[in-house]
C-alpha cells in the first residue's frame, strides 16, 4: 500500500493524499527504527552483554511509537476534516500539512533525545 501511495494516482482529495504519503513515509522510518533496535539488542546479547542488550536495545522506542502511529493519525485527521464540514480543500490540506509538520518535529525531537542519551 505504501508503494501505491507514492507511485500511482490516488483518487482522493489532496489532504488525504498528503496524509497517506506522509503517514507511510513515517511508518517506514518507524519500521527501520524497529530493525535497528532488534539488531542492536541481538548483537549485544550474542556478544555476551545480555543485561545491557535488554536494557539498551529499546533506545528508539519513543521514536518508533511516534512514527508508527502517523499512518493512522494523519489519514484519520484528513477524513475527519472532510466530514466535519470544512469544504475548502486548500484549508484541509493546510491543516493536514501542519499536522505532518508537528509529527515530523516530534519524531526528530524524540530521535535526537534518544540518540543523545545512548
ABEGO torsion letter per residue (X at the ends): XAAAAAABBBBBBAAAAAAAAAAAAAAAAAAAAAAAAAAAAAAAAAAGBAAAAAAAAAAAAAAAAAAAAAAAAAAAAAAAAAAAGBABAAAAAAAAAAAAAAAAAAAAAAAAAAAAAX
